[in-house]
């Protein structure tokens, strides 16, 4: 089921909106320059902190706490023992582990939109928005009162929500793990609800709602094979690593972040028996990956920011739609070049504070890429096949 809405936007209104976009673009460019500069400092500080920690850490046995190690950076591995079981009282589901995650989905109406825009002669636009409605499972409550067409698509209030249950403490041999350490333990896996638990679940939810176990999930509703709007599907994930490895500052019989001279505080947890060197190597790899993700995202948003700044040119040229398309192609290339240049220049400038040689290399790469973009575009344009009078590409025999 779908509905359409048509809206006309005048050329003058589009120009006004595009100049508002210039302000957003300028703010975005400034924000990305700050982000990229900060990211390089963060990356270097993290790398130096990890290198410092790798040179200081001492691996100790888990069965005893040595008071002589108080305040030192230590590495401990061993079996984890939870102080108490995990229980979701609302559905009578219990498990042994460090974290139990309940995911709740409701079968409901979901609105999706699709907008098609056509630029008309004179610079105006016609926007056709299609609103489609279908039922499906979602962990997010879709407020049907906000739908474009709420009639016939009403959703009930989602009264059962997702939740996380985590133990307060655990032991690792003679050491005690508090919430700061437990919160770093990952490794959550699907935990199917067993059919034998159906009676306990039904008793927990009460006689007014039918509960059943289907494919390892709790189903709340009359018929799990024919879901109705308002039915629920509940699944669980459990973090039960069995054995863990911890790196941190020994504080009594527990762990606390270790403050390095480089600036970062180190508190690390790994699933399983993992050597200290391996944990630091993984942390170094994660730092590198995060650095590159932020770099690429920052440069991409810089390109978008410059595109917003140059946006009014394309809108003004849209008086003749074909000319507007050509202008936008040109401003897109300019935005791409400007984003790459400003992004790499910012990264290089940040690196000058830490490693000048690397900064020169990064800057050179950025300049090379920026100058290569127009040449590649030009080469691609000249290699395009010529079209004859009948609309077929000419083929030149060699």
C-alpha positions in Angstrom: 0.0 0.0 0.0 1.5 3.4 -1.0 0.5 7.0 -1.3 2.1 9.9 -3.3 2.5 13.5 -2.5 3.7 16.1 -5.1 5.4 19.3 -4.1 6.7 22.1 -6.3 9.7 24.2 -5.3 10.3 27.5 -7.0 13.7 28.5 -8.3 13.9 31.4 -5.9 13.1 29.1 -2.9 15.8 26.7 -4.1 18.4 29.6 -4.3 17.5 30.6 -0.7 17.9 27.0 0.5 21.2 26.6 -1.3 22.6 29.7 0.4 21.5 28.3 3.8 23.5 25.2 2.7 26.6 27.4 2.3 26.5 28.2 6.0 26.2 24.5 6.8 29.0 23.7 4.4 31.3 26.3 6.0 30.6 24.9 9.5 31.2 21.3 8.2 34.5 22.2 6.7 35.7 23.9 9.9 34.5 21.0 12.0 36.2 18.4 9.8 39.5 20.3 9.9 39.4 20.3 13.7 38.4 16.6 13.7 41.3 15.6 11.4 43.8 17.6 13.3 42.6 16.1 16.6 42.6 12.6 15.2 46.3 12.7 14.3 47.2 13.9 17.8 45.0 11.1 19.3 46.5 8.5 17.1 50.1 9.4 18.0 49.3 9.8 21.7 47.6 6.4 21.7 50.5 4.7 19.9 53.0 6.2 22.3 50.9 5.2 25.3 50.6 1.6 24.0 54.4 1.4 23.3 55.1 2.7 26.8 52.7 0.2 28.3 54.2 -2.7 26.3 57.6 -1.9 27.7 56.3 -1.8 31.3 53.7 -4.6 31.6 54.6 -7.6 33.8 52.7 -10.9 33.5 51.8 -12.4 36.9 49.9 -15.6 38.0 46.3 -15.3 38.8 46.3 -17.4 41.9 48.0 -14.9 44.2 48.1 -11.1 44.6 51.6 -9.8 45.2 51.5 -6.6 47.3 54.9 -5.7 45.8 53.2 -5.2 42.4 50.9 -2.5 43.8 50.5 0.4 41.4 52.3 -1.5 38.6 51.0 -2.4 35.1 50.3 -6.1 35.2 48.9 -8.7 32.9 46.8 -11.6 34.3 45.0 -14.5 32.5 42.7 -17.2 33.8 39.2 -18.4 34.3 36.5 -15.9 35.2 34.0 -16.8 37.9 30.8 -14.7 38.2 29.7 -13.7 41.7 26.0 -14.4 40.9 23.9 -15.7 38.0 22.2 -13.4 35.5 18.4 -13.3 35.6 15.8 -11.6 33.5 12.9 -11.6 36.1 10.4 -10.3 33.5 10.6 -13.5 31.5 12.2 -15.9 34.0 15.3 -16.4 31.9 18.6 -17.1 33.7 22.1 -17.8 32.7 25.7 -18.0 33.9 27.9 -15.3 32.4 28.9 -11.7 32.7 26.2 -10.0 30.6 22.8 -11.0 29.3 21.3 -8.9 26.5 17.6 -9.0 25.8 16.5 -7.9 22.3 12.8 -7.1 21.9 11.1 -6.7 18.5 7.5 -5.8 17.8 5.5 -6.7 14.7 4.3 -3.3 13.5 3.5 -1.0 10.6 6.6 0.6 9.1 6.6 3.7 6.9 9.2 4.1 4.1 9.6 7.1 1.8 11.1 7.6 -1.6 11.4 11.0 -3.2 12.0 11.6 -6.9 13.0 15.1 -8.0 12.7 16.6 -11.5 14.2 19.9 -12.5 12.0 22.0 -14.8 12.9 24.7 -17.3 13.1 27.9 -15.3 14.9 26.4 -12.3 11.9 25.1 -10.4 11.6 21.5 -9.2 8.9 19.0 -8.8 9.3 16.6 -6.0 7.2 13.4 -5.9 7.3 11.6 -2.5 6.0 8.0 -2.3 4.9 6.8 1.2 4.8 3.0 1.5 3.4 1.0 4.4 4.2 -2.6 5.2 4.3 -4.7 8.4 7.5 -6.2 9.8 9.6 -6.9 12.9 11.5 -3.9 14.4 13.3 -3.3 17.7 12.4 0.4 17.4 9.0 1.7 18.1 7.5 3.3 15.0 5.1 6.1 16.1 2.2 5.7 13.7 0.8 9.1 14.8 3.7 10.6 12.9 3.0 8.7 9.7 1.9 10.7 6.7 -1.1 8.5 6.5 -1.8 7.1 9.9 -5.3 5.8 9.1 -5.3 2.1 8.8 -1.6 1.9 10.0 -2.0 2.3 13.8 0.7 0.7 16.0 0.2 0.0 19.7 2.6 1.4 22.2 5.7 -0.8 22.7 5.4 -1.7 26.3 8.2 -4.3 26.4 11.7 -3.0 25.8 15.2 -4.3 25.2 17.4 -4.6 28.3 20.9 -5.5 29.4 21.7 -7.4 32.6 25.3 -7.4 33.9 26.9 -8.9 37.0 28.3 -6.5 39.6 31.6 -8.3 40.2 33.6 -11.4 39.3 36.8 -13.1 40.2 39.9 -13.9 38.2 41.8 -16.2 40.5 42.7 -14.2 43.5 41.8 -10.9 41.7 38.5 -9.1 41.8 36.9 -7.6 38.7 34.6 -4.6 39.1 32.2 -2.9 36.7 35.0 -1.0 34.9 36.7 -4.3 33.9 33.5 -6.3 33.3 32.1 -3.6 31.0 35.1 -4.2 28.6 34.3 -7.9 28.2 32.8 -8.7 24.9 32.2 -11.9 23.0 28.4 -11.9 23.2 26.8 -14.9 21.5 23.2 -16.0 20.7 21.6 -17.8 23.6 18.5 -19.7 22.3 15.6 -20.1 24.7 14.9 -23.8 25.2 11.4 -25.3 24.7 11.6 -26.7 28.3 11.5 -23.1 29.6 8.1 -22.4 28.0 6.1 -23.0 31.2 8.3 -20.8 33.3 8.1 -18.0 30.7 4.3 -18.3 30.5 4.0 -18.1 34.3 6.2 -15.0 34.3 4.2 -13.1 31.7 0.8 -14.1 33.1 -2.3 -15.8 31.8 -3.5 -12.7 29.9 -0.8 -13.2 27.2 0.1 -16.3 25.3 3.8 -17.1 25.3 5.6 -19.7 23.2 9.1 -20.7 22.3 9.8 -20.6 18.5 13.3 -21.1 17.0 15.0 -20.2 20.2 12.9 -17.0 20.7 10.1 -16.1 23.0 7.0 -15.2 21.1 4.2 -13.2 22.7 1.0 -13.5 20.6 -1.8 -15.8 19.6 -0.2 -17.5 16.6 3.6 -17.3 16.0 3.1 -18.5 12.4 0.7 -15.7 11.6 2.0 -12.6 13.5 -0.3 -9.7 14.1 0.5 -6.0 14.7 1.5 -5.8 18.4 3.0 -9.2 18.8 6.5 -9.5 20.3 9.6 -11.5 19.5 12.3 -11.7 22.2 15.8 -13.1 21.8 18.9 -13.2 24.0 22.6 -12.9 23.7 25.1 -13.9 26.4 28.7 -12.9 27.1 30.3 -15.9 28.8 34.0 -15.8 27.9 35.0 -18.5 30.4 38.6 -17.2 30.5 39.8 -13.7 30.2 43.1 -11.7 30.1 43.4 -8.3 31.8 46.0 -5.6 31.6 45.7 -2.7 34.1 47.2 -1.1 37.2 47.1 -3.4 40.2 45.1 -1.7 42.9 44.7 -4.0 46.0 43.2 -7.2 44.6 41.6 -5.4 41.6 42.5 -3.4 38.5 42.3 0.3 37.6 43.4 2.3 34.5 47.2 2.8 34.4 48.1 6.4 33.6 51.0 6.5 31.1 53.4 9.4 30.7 52.4 9.6 27.0 48.9 10.6 28.1 46.5 7.6 27.8 45.2 5.5 30.7 45.5 1.8 29.9 42.9 -0.8 31.0 42.5 -3.7 28.5 40.5 -6.9 28.5 40.8 -9.8 26.1 38.7 -12.9 25.7 40.6 -16.1 26.4 44.2 -16.7 27.3 46.0 -13.9 25.4 49.6 -12.9 25.9 50.3 -9.3 26.9 52.2 -8.7 23.6 49.3 -10.0 21.6 46.9 -7.7 23.4 49.1 -4.7 22.8 49.5 -5.7 19.1 45.7 -5.9 18.7 45.3 -2.5 20.4 47.9 -1.0 18.0 46.0 -2.5 15.0 42.7 -1.1 16.3 44.3 2.3 16.8 45.5 2.3 13.2 42.1 1.2 11.8 40.3 3.9 13.8 42.7 6.5 12.6 42.1 5.6 8.9 38.3 5.4 9.4 38.3 9.0 10.8 40.7 10.2 8.1 38.5 8.9 5.2 35.3 10.0 6.9 36.7 13.4 7.5 37.9 13.9 4.0 34.6 12.6 2.6 32.7 15.1 4.7 35.1 17.9 3.6 34.2 17.1 0.0 30.5 17.2 1.0 31.0 20.5 2.8 32.7 22.1 -0.2 29.9 20.8 -2.4 27.4 22.6 -0.2 29.4 25.8 -0.4 29.4 25.6 -4.2 25.8 24.5 -4.4 24.3 27.9 -5.3 26.1 27.9 -8.6 24.4 24.7 -9.8 21.0 26.0 -8.6 21.4 29.3 -10.4 22.4 27.5 -13.6 19.3 25.3 -13.3 17.3 27.9 -15.2 18.3 25.6 -18.1 18.5 22.1 -16.5 21.2 20.8 -18.8 23.4 23.7 -18.0 22.8 23.2 -14.3 23.9 19.5 -14.7 27.1 20.6 -16.4 27.8 23.2 -13.7 27.2 20.7 -10.9 29.7 18.3 -12.6 32.3 21.0 -12.5 31.6 22.1 -8.9 31.7 18.4 -7.9 35.2 18.0 -9.3 36.3 21.2 -7.6 34.8 20.1 -4.3 36.6 16.7 -4.6 39.9 18.4 -5.2 39.4 20.9 -2.4 38.4 18.2 0.0 41.4 16.0 -0.7 43.8 19.0 -0.6 42.4 20.5 2.6 42.1 17.1 4.3 45.7 15.9 3.5 47.1 19.3 4.3 45.4 19.2 7.7 46.7 15.7 8.4 50.2 16.8 7.3 50.1 19.9 9.4 49.1 17.8 12.5 52.0 15.4 11.8 54.5 18.3 11.7 54.1 18.4 15.4 55.1 14.8 15.8 56.9 13.3 12.7 57.8 15.9 10.1 59.1 13.4 7.5 55.8 11.5 7.5 54.0 14.8 7.1 55.8 15.6 3.9 55.0 12.2 2.5 51.3 12.6 3.3 51.2 16.1 1.8 52.9 14.9 -1.3 50.4 12.0 -1.7 47.5 14.4 -1.3 48.8 16.8 -3.9 49.5 14.0 -6.3 46.0 12.6 -6.0 44.4 16.1 -6.3 46.3 16.8 -9.6 45.6 13.3 -10.9 41.8 13.6 -10.6 41.3 16.1 -13.4 43.7 14.2 -15.7 41.8 10.9 -15.1 38.5 12.6 -15.7 39.8 14.2 -18.9 41.3 10.9 -20.1 38.0 9.1 -19.4 36.1 11.8 -21.3 38.3 11.6 -24.4 38.2 7.8 -24.4 34.3 7.8 -24.6 33.0 6.3 -27.9 31.7 8.7 -30.6 28.0 8.3 -31.5 26.9 8.2 -35.2 23.7 9.7 -36.6 21.7 6.6 -35.7 22.8 6.6 -32.1 25.3 3.8 -32.5 29.0 4.0 -31.3 31.5 4.4 -34.0 34.1 1.6 -34.1 37.5 2.5 -35.6 39.4 -0.5 -36.9 43.1 -0.6 -36.0 
